[in-house]
Amino acid sequence: MSRTINATLCATVALAGLAIVSPVFAADKPVADKGPYDKAQVEQIVHDYILAHPEVITEAVQALQDKAEAEEAKAAADALVKHKDELFASKASPVGGNLKGDVTMVEFFDYQCGYCKHTQPEMDSAIKKDGKVRIVYKEFPILGPASVIATKAALAANMQGKYESVHAALMAATGKLDRDRILSIAKEAGADTERLVKDMDSPAVQKEIDANLALADALNIHGTPGFVIGNTLVPGAIGADAFKDLFAKARSAKS
């Protein structure tokens, strides 16, 4: 538990304890006839109450968690509305799946992310079974220089109409990635590597990377994978059944 939460918890418990015990205490004999209790008396009242009713700590923690989750959910919902066009309608981001699908899923990922690679077959299975999901790919290279190179290669491949094949090959790759291996993977996936190398350093590629990093930050996405499905932000890896449920939820929200 963080120091901030600890401090807030202590304050909450103290106030809750004081609010409950003060009227009770006042109903008994007063400590003195001089007015409000002094600091030491208040601390002792709260201390004794917590010892007698330790469940108040659990209740306070749960209340804090509920409040934090509600605030995070509202902030996420507001951010999704604010950045809707950047998420779902950016012309610079590669798209795949059913381009006329009635549900759009946005994926933030890194080619060196083990969780992304683990989630990929689950996601592919759910999308294939559904058949009506449009995918927006948000390259999000946060795991080192090799991730940036892989992202640049994939975005450059998009300029050749080879994005999905290169993306799939990079996502399926195991072991360490470096520039030579990334270019080799792209070539095997059908990309023109001579053109690819030139396009990797283009302003358009860097602009898309910068835009994705800024968008992820605005949505409070700081790890991979991350998904936006309809009006729902999903931070982290999920399974095929969860994807299926989220697709259904997105459709029901439209009706």
HELIX and SHEET records of a PDB file:
HELIX    1   1 ARG A    3  ALA A   27  1                                  25    
HELIX    2   2 LYS A   39  ALA A   52  1                                  14    
HELIX    3   3 GLU A   55  LYS A   82  1                                  28    
HELIX    4   4 LYS A   84  PHE A   88  1                                   5    
HELIX    5   5 GLY A  114  ASP A  130  1                                  17    
HELIX    6   6 PRO A  145  ASN A  158  1                                  14    
HELIX    7   7 TYR A  163  ALA A  172  1                                  10    
HELIX    8   8 ARG A  179  GLU A  188  1                                  10    
HELIX    9   9 THR A  193  MET A  200  1                                   8    
HELIX   10  10 PRO A  203  ALA A  218  1                                  16    
HELIX   11  11 ALA A  240  LYS A  254  1                                  15    
SHEET    1   A 5 VAL A  95  GLY A  97  0                                        
SHEET    2   A 5 VAL A 133  GLU A 139 -1                                        
SHEET    3   A 5 VAL A 103  PHE A 109  1                                        
SHEET    4   A 5 GLY A 226  ILE A 229 -1                                        
SHEET    5   A 5 THR A 232  PRO A 235 -1                                        
END                                                                             
